[in-house]
Amino acid sequence: MSDRIEIKPTEHGVVRVFAVDLPPDQVETFNRRNGNWPLQQALGADVLNPDHVELFPLSDLDELGLSGYLEQGHGIPAAELAGLRARLDGLTGHVLIVTSRAFDGQPQVLTPRAPLHLIASFTEETAPVSFDPLPSEAARGTTGDKPGPSDAAMSGRIASLALLVLFLLVAVVIWIAS
């Protein structure tokens, strides 16, 4: 496979699904997480965090299927899966799922090669940002309707201003007298 996949440092919420074309007895050595990680080499990745990579047999998903796992386990919208549902659920063998977090925010270009075959890339569904008012009455009035300064604070400010004026008057009298 000669596809190039650009990973940007700001990428988040992308889930990439790869078919793994290996016999079952070779998958474990392919997934070994030591200094020489064949999976990282097959992806062509400079940085790959194994905590955000899943390699497993599709038979583990039973009736749920790969499309159900992506929808329920990774938050992929059903509408995004609609056109690929039959293809995803028809896959056999092992599958590799790599999320954006696997790249630790490092920009890089992936060059996946055999035994990996990119099936699809999806974007996780995220809730839209909401600026609804806070539900608690205790939170009301603390940011917009601030009460004015207290009488004691105002008296302190007036006294400070009066002392400043007196100081200036004394300084002027001393300057004129000299």
GUBA-814071 format. One record per atom (N, C-alpha, C): y, x, z; residue number from 0. Coordinates in pm, whole numbers, plus 50000, padded with zeros to 5 digits. Layout:
<gufis>
      y      x      z  pos
      Y      X      Z  NUM
...
</gufis>
This chain:
<gufis>
      y      x      z  pos
  49884  50085  50000    0
  50000  50000  50000    0
  50123  50090  50000    0
  50213  50067  49909    1
  50330  50153  49899    1
  50458  50082  49943    1
  50445  49972  50013    2
  50564  49902  50061    2
  50637  49985  50164    2
  50769  49971  50163    3
  50852  50036  50264    3
  50915  49926  50347    3
  50906  49939  50477    4
  50961  49839  50568    4
  51067  49908  50652    4
  51191  49866  50635    5
  51300  49927  50710    5
  51315  49859  50845    5
  51312  49941  50950    6
  51331  49894  51087    6
  51471  49936  51130    6
  51554  49839  51161    7
  51691  49868  51206    7
  51693  49879  51358    7
  51787  49954  51413    8
  51790  49969  51560    8
  51823  49840  51633    8
  51883  49745  51563    9
  51920  49618  51626    9
  51817  49509  51602    9
  51708  49542  51537   10
  51606  49441  51506   10
  51543  49387  51634   10
  51530  49256  51639   11
  51456  49194  51750   11
  51398  49062  51703   11
  51287  49025  51762   12
  51225  48897  51731   12
  51144  48892  51603   12
  51115  49006  51541   13
  51036  49007  51418   13
  50891  49039  51455   13
  50800  48961  51399   14
  50657  48979  51422   14
  50593  49006  51286   14
  50528  49121  51274   15
  50462  49158  51148   15
  50312  49149  51167   15
  50246  49089  51068   16
  50101  49068  51074   16
  50036  49150  50962   16
  49941  49234  51001   17
  49868  49317  50906   17
  49720  49285  50915   17
  49654  49280  50800   18
  49508  49274  50798   18
  49459  49418  50812   18
  49349  49437  50883   19
  49292  49570  50904   19
  49158  49574  50832   19
  49152  49653  50726   20
  49032  49660  50644   20
  48944  49776  50691   20
  48878  49754  50804   21
  48786  49853  50862   21
  48662  49783  50912   21
  48549  49850  50908   22
  48430  49793  50972   22
  48451  49784  51122   22
  48393  49685  51188   23
  48415  49665  51332   23
  48388  49789  51417   23
  48290  49870  51379   24
  48257  49988  51460   24
  48363  50099  51450   24
  48451  50092  51352   25
  48555  50194  51336   25
  48691  50151  51392   25
  48704  50026  51429   26
  48832  49975  51476   26
  48875  50040  51606   26
  48781  50061  51698   27
  48819  50118  51828   27
  48873  50260  51814   27
  48815  50340  51728   28
  48869  50476  51709   28
  49004  50470  51638   28
  49024  50370  51555   29
  49153  50351  51487   29
  49262  50313  51587   29
  49223  50245  51691   30
  49318  50195  51791   30
  49332  50290  51910   30
  49265  50403  51908   31
  49271  50497  52019   31
  49415  50540  52044   31
  49457  50542  52169   32
  49596  50568  52203   32
  49613  50704  52268   32
  49570  50806  52199   33
  49592  50940  52251   33
  49696  51009  52162   33
  49704  51140  52169   34
  49805  51213  52092   34
  49791  51193  51942   34
  49670  51171  51893   35
  49646  51152  51751   35
  49608  51005  51728   35
  49709  50922  51710   36
  49686  50779  51699   36
  49681  50738  51553   36
  49562  50715  51496   37
  49551  50680  51354   37
  49629  50555  51316   37
  49643  50462  51408   38
  49718  50340  51378   38
  49865  50372  51350   38
  49924  50457  51431   39
  50064  50496  51411   39
  50079  50568  51277   39
  49983  50652  51244   40
  49987  50724  51116   40
  49972  50628  50999   40
  49883  50528  51012   41
  49863  50432  50903   41
  49986  50346  50881   41
  50061  50320  50987   42
  50187  50245  50972   42
  50298  50333  50916   42
  50283  50463  50933   43
  50389  50555  50891   43
  50507  50548  50986   43
  50479  50519  51113   44
  50585  50502  51213   44
  50613  50632  51286   44
  50741  50659  51308   45
  50780  50775  51389   45
  50761  50743  51537   45
  50802  50622  51576   46
  50794  50577  51714   46
  50716  50446  51714   46
  50618  50436  51804   47
  50540  50314  51814   47
  50493  50298  51958   47
  50544  50196  52026   48
  50509  50169  52164   48
  50382  50082  52166   48
  50271  50135  52217   49
  50145  50060  52213   49
  50147  49932  52296   49
  50243  49918  52387   50
  50250  49797  52469   50
  50290  49675  52387   50
  50342  49696  52267   51
  50389  49583  52186   51
  50315  49578  52052   51
  50191  49626  52055   52
  50103  49625  51938   52
  49973  49559  51980   52
  49925  49466  51898   53
  49798  49399  51928   53
  49702  49421  51811   53
  49585  49469  51840   54
  49479  49485  51741   54
  49355  49418  51798   54
  49309  49312  51729   55
  49196  49237  51784   55
  49120  49167  51673   55
  48993  49130  51701   56
  48915  49056  51601   56
  48962  48910  51596   56
  48972  48859  51476   57
  49017  48720  51460   57
  48917  48621  51519   57
  48794  48662  51536   58
  48693  48573  51596   58
  48728  48540  51741   58
  48813  48622  51806   59
  48855  48593  51944   59
  48941  48469  51955   59
  48999  48425  51844   60
  49092  48313  51848   60
  49025  48176  51840   60
  48896  48174  51809   61
  48820  48049  51801   61
  48891  47944  51717   61
  48903  47821  51769   62
  48962  47710  51693   62
  49114  47724  51678   62
  49176  47800  51763   63
  49322  47816  51759   63
  49367  47873  51626   63
  49295  47969  51575   64
  49330  48032  51449   64
  49452  48122  51462   64
  49472  48205  51362   65
  49584  48300  51366   65
  49718  48228  51360   65
  49727  48123  51281   66
  49856  48051  51273   66
  49889  47986  51407   66
  49790  47931  51474   67
  49813  47871  51606   67
  49852  47976  51709   67
  49790  48093  51701   68
  49823  48201  51793   68
  49968  48249  51771   68
  50007  48262  51646   69
  50144  48305  51617   69
  50245  48199  51663   69
  50210  48073  51644   70
  50300  47965  51684   70
  50310  47954  51835   70
  50197  47952  51902   71
  50197  47932  52047   71
  50217  48060  52126   71
  50165  48169  52077   72
  50172  48294  52151   72
  50295  48379  52122   72
  50351  48363  52002   73
  50466  48445  51965   73
  50591  48362  51933   73
  50580  48232  51943   74
  50698  48147  51922   74
  50746  48142  51778   74
  50655  48155  51683   75
  50693  48143  51542   75
  50703  47994  51510   75
  50815  47949  51450   76
  50831  47807  51419   76
  50724  47758  51321   76
  50676  47637  51343   77
  50574  47578  51258   77
  50620  47572  51112   77
  50748  47548  51090   78
  50800  47539  50954   78
  50786  47673  50881   78
  50802  47783  50954   79
  50791  47915  50893   79
  50645  47947  50859   79
  50553  47891  50935   80
  50410  47915  50912   80
  50350  47821  50808   80
  50418  47712  50777   81
  50362  47605  50695   81
  50301  47654  50564   81
  50372  47735  50489   82
  50321  47779  50359   82
  50211  47883  50367   82
  50194  47947  50482   83
  50094  48053  50496   83
  49979  48017  50588   83
  49981  47896  50641   84
  49881  47857  50740   84
  49737  47876  50688   84
  49709  47831  50566   85
  49573  47842  50511   85
  49534  47988  50492   85
  49627  48070  50445   86
  49597  48212  50425   86
  49573  48282  50558   86
  49657  48254  50657   87
  49642  48318  50788   87
  49511  48279  50854   87
  49480  48151  50850   88
  49359  48103  50915   88
  49232  48139  50837   88
  49248  48179  50711   89
  49134  48218  50630   89
  49097  48365  50642   89
  49181  48443  50710   90
  49152  48585  50727   90
  49030  48605  50816   90
  48958  48714  50792   91
  48844  48750  50876   91
  48859  48897  50916   91
  48776  48939  51008   92
  48780  49078  51053   92
  48882  49096  51165   92
  48960  49203  51155   93
  49059  49235  51258   93
  49200  49217  51203   93
  49290  49193  51296   94
  49430  49176  51259   94
  49514  49263  51352   94
  49626  49311  51299   95
  49721  49391  51375   95
  49852  49315  51380   95
  49904  49295  51500   96
  50033  49229  51517   96
  50127  49329  51583   96
  50240  49353  51516   97
  50339  49449  51563   97
  50471  49376  51579   97
  50527  49379  51700   98
  50656  49314  51724   98
  50769  49417  51717   98
  50890  49371  51706   99
  51007  49459  51698   99
  51016  49553  51817   99
  50974  49508  51932  100
  50983  49591  52053  100
  50895  49715  52045  100
  50799  49716  51955  101
  50711  49832  51940  101
  50787  49955  51891  101
  50903  49937  51833  102
  50978  50048  51777  102
  51086  50100  51872  102
  51092  50045  51993  103
  51183  50090  52099  103
  51328  50106  52051  103
  51371  50021  51958  104
  51509  50026  51910  104
  51541  50147  51824  104
  51438  50216  51777  105
  51458  50335  51694  105
  51455  50297  51546  105
  51559  50334  51472  106
  51556  50305  51328  106
  51451  50393  51260  106
  51378  50335  51168  107
  51277  50410  51094  107
  51233  50330  50973  107
  51162  50395  50885  108
  51107  50329  50767  108
  50956  50340  50777  108
  50890  50225  50780  109
  50744  50222  50784  109
  50692  50231  50642  109
  50584  50303  50627  110
  50515  50313  50497  110
  50367  50285  50521  110
  50332  50158  50545  111
  50193  50126  50577  111
  50099  50159  50461  111
  49983  50209  50498  112
  49882  50244  50399  112
  49745  50201  50453  112
  49644  50215  50369  113
  49509  50173  50406  113
  49470  50237  50539  113
  49407  50160  50622  114
  49341  50031  50603  114
  49430  49910  50634  114
  49562  49929  50642  115
  49651  49818  50676  115
  49705  49751  50550  115
  49715  49618  50556  116
  49772  49540  50447  116
  49865  49437  50509  116
  49993  49448  50478  117
  50091  49353  50533  117
  50062  49214  50480  117
  50044  49120  50570  118
  50021  48981  50533  118
  50154  48906  50529  118
  50232  48920  50637  119
  50360  48849  50644  119
  50442  48901  50760  119
  50571  48874  50752  120
  50664  48901  50862  120
  50727  48769  50902  120
  50739  48748  51032  121
  50794  48624  51084  121
  50904  48655  51185  121
  50987  48556  51210  122
  51091  48570  51312  122
  51063  48471  51423  122
  51059  48524  51547  123
  51035  48438  51662  123
  51149  48338  51677  123
  51113  48219  51720  124
  51213  48115  51744  124
  51283  48143  51877  124
  51414  48140  51875  125
  51490  48161  51998  125
  51578  48040  52021  125
  51599  48009  52145  126
  51685  47896  52180  126
  51830  47932  52148  126
  51904  47838  52091  127
  52045  47867  52063  127
  52123  47885  52193  127
  52224  47967  52185  128
  52308  47991  52302  128
  52385  47863  52333  128
  52384  47823  52459  129
  52450  47699  52499  129
  52557  47729  52604  129
  52671  47669  52586  130
  52780  47687  52681  130
  52809  47556  52754  130
  52705  47492  52802  131
  52719  47367  52876  131
  52782  47396  53012  131
  52851  47296  53066  132
  52908  47316  53200  132
  52798  47338  53303  132
  52830  47414  53405  133
  52733  47439  53510  133
  52704  47310  53585  133
  52577  47287  53622  134
  52540  47160  53683  134
  52585  47145  53828  134
  52608  47251  53898  135
  52641  47243  54039  135
  52790  47220  54060  135
  52823  47129  54150  136
  52964  47103  54184  136
  53027  47225  54251  136
  52946  47308  54315  137
  52998  47427  54382  137
  53059  47525  54283  137
  53014  47520  54157  138
  53065  47613  54056  138
  53194  47564  53992  138
  53230  47441  54013  139
  53350  47386  53949  139
  53476  47436  54017  139
  53576  47461  53936  140
  53707  47498  53988  140
  53721  47644  54027  140
  53618  47725  54007  141
  53629  47864  54048  141
  53684  47953  53938  141
  53689  47904  53815  142
  53740  47989  53708  142
  53865  47934  53643  142
  53879  47804  53632  143
  53993  47748  53560  143
  54099  47688  53648  143
  54060  47612  53746  144
  54156  47542  53831  144
  54174  47617  53963  144
  54219  47740  53954  145
  54238  47819  54075  145
  54359  47765  54151  145
  54347  47749  54282  146
  54462  47704  54359  146
  54566  47816  54365  146
  54691  47777  54384  147
  54799  47876  54393  147
  54784  47959  54519  147
  54866  48065  54531  148
  54859  48149  54650  148
  54898  48071  54775  148
  54842  48111  54886  149
  54871  48043  55013  149
  55015  48072  55057  149
  55062  47994  55156  150
  55197  48015  55209  150
  55213  48154  55269  150
  55110  48203  55337  151
  55116  48336  55397  151
  55130  48444  55289  151
  55058  48428  55179  152
  55068  48525  55070  152
  55207  48524  55010  152
  55262  48404  54990  153
  55398  48395  54934  153
  55500  48457  55029  153
  55486  48433  55161  154
  55578  48491  55259  154
  55571  48643  55256  154
  55452  48698  55243  155
  55435  48843  55235  155
  55501  48901  55112  155
  55490  48831  54998  156
  55553  48879  54875  156
  55706  48876  54888  156
  55760  48769  54946  157
  55906  48758  54963  157
  55956  48866  55058  157
  55882  48891  55167  158
  55922  48994  55262  158
  55919  49132  55196  158
  55819  49159  55114  159
  55812  49288  55043  159
  55929  49304  54947  159
  55963  49198  54877  160
  56077  49201  54784  160
  56208  49224  54860  160
  56225  49157  54975  161
  56346  49174  55056  161
  56356  49318  55106  161
  56248  49377  55150  162
  56251  49516  55196  162
  56287  49612  55083  162
  56239  49585  54964  163
  56271  49668  54849  163
  56420  49661  54817  163
  56478  49541  54821  164
  56621  49523  54795  164
  56702  49595  54902  164
  56664  49581  55029  165
  56734  49650  55138  165
  56727  49801  55120  165
  56614  49854  55082  166
  56599  49997  55059  166
  56694  50044  54950  166
  56701  49968  54841  167
  56791  50005  54732  167
  56938  50001  54776  167
  56975  49900  54856  168
  57114  49891  54905  168
  57148  50010  54994  168
  57056  50046  55083  169
  57080  50160  55171  169
  57093  50287  55088  169
  57006  50304  54987  170
  57011  50422  54903  170
  57145  50431  54829  170
  57196  50316  54781  171
  57324  50314  54710  171
  57438  50349  54807  171
  57438  50295  54930  172
  57542  50323  55027  172
  57541  50473  55062  172
  57425  50530  55082  173
  57415  50672  55116  173
  57465  50756  54998  173
  57435  50718  54879  174
  57478  50793  54761  174
  57629  50788  54746  174
  57687  50670  54770  175
  57834  50656  54759  175
  57902  50733  54870  175
  57846  50733  54992  176
  57908  50800  55105  176
  57901  50953  55091  176
  57812  51007  55016  177
  57801  51151  55008  177
  57902  51214  54917  177
</gufis>
